[in-house]
Amino acid sequence: MGEAFRPDRIAASLAPESMAAWVMGYAPATDAEALKLLRGRYPDSPLSLRVAALDFLMRRGGAGAGSRRR
């Protein structure tokens, strides 16, 4: 029978902080662009993890920091 969960497929570096660090290497201009990069690089990671990485970027003043007017 198949294996539903394979821990060897989960990279140890899949933390929002490391995902955000990878995205910052591309200097996305908007949050949407950052999320698109995350989706392309981490297609098998849950959306919630990619959104957490985006949140980390926004808190650090990274991607999309200038895309919103307050």
C-alpha positions as CSV (number, residue, x, y, z in Angstrom):
1,M,0.0,0.0,0.0
2,G,1.2,3.6,-0.7
3,E,2.5,6.0,1.8
4,A,0.2,8.9,2.6
5,F,2.9,10.8,4.5
6,R,6.5,10.8,3.6
7,P,8.6,12.9,5.9
8,D,11.6,12.6,3.5
9,R,9.6,14.8,1.1
10,I,9.4,17.7,3.5
11,A,12.4,20.0,3.4
12,A,13.7,21.2,6.7
13,S,13.9,24.7,5.3
14,L,10.2,25.1,4.7
15,A,9.7,27.8,7.2
16,P,8.0,31.1,6.4
17,E,11.3,33.0,7.2
18,S,13.4,30.9,4.8
19,M,10.7,31.2,2.1
20,A,10.6,34.9,2.6
21,A,14.4,35.1,2.3
22,W,14.3,33.3,-1.0
23,V,11.7,35.7,-2.4
24,M,13.6,38.7,-1.3
25,G,16.4,37.6,-3.7
26,Y,14.0,38.6,-6.5
27,A,12.9,41.9,-5.0
28,P,9.2,41.6,-6.0
29,A,7.4,44.9,-6.5
30,T,4.1,43.9,-5.1
31,D,2.5,41.3,-2.7
32,A,0.9,39.6,-5.7
33,E,4.2,39.2,-7.4
34,A,5.8,37.8,-4.2
35,L,2.9,35.3,-3.8
36,K,3.3,34.3,-7.5
37,L,7.0,33.6,-6.9
38,L,6.2,31.6,-3.8
39,R,3.6,29.6,-5.6
40,G,6.1,28.8,-8.4
41,R,9.0,27.9,-6.1
42,Y,6.9,26.0,-3.5
43,P,4.0,24.5,-5.5
44,D,3.5,21.6,-3.0
45,S,3.4,23.7,0.1
46,P,0.1,24.7,1.6
47,L,-1.3,28.1,0.7
48,S,-1.3,28.9,4.4
49,L,2.4,28.5,4.5
50,R,3.0,30.7,1.5
51,V,0.7,33.4,3.0
52,A,2.7,33.1,6.3
53,A,5.8,33.8,4.3
54,L,4.1,36.8,2.6
55,D,3.1,38.1,6.1
56,F,6.7,37.8,7.2
57,L,7.8,39.8,4.2
58,M,5.1,42.5,4.9
59,R,6.1,42.8,8.6
60,R,9.8,43.1,7.6
61,G,8.9,45.8,5.0
62,G,9.8,43.6,2.1
63,A,7.7,42.7,-0.8
64,G,4.9,45.0,-1.6
65,A,5.8,47.5,1.2
66,G,5.2,50.3,-1.3
67,S,2.3,48.8,-3.0
68,R,-0.3,49.9,-0.4
69,R,-1.2,53.4,0.3
70,R,-2.1,54.2,3.9
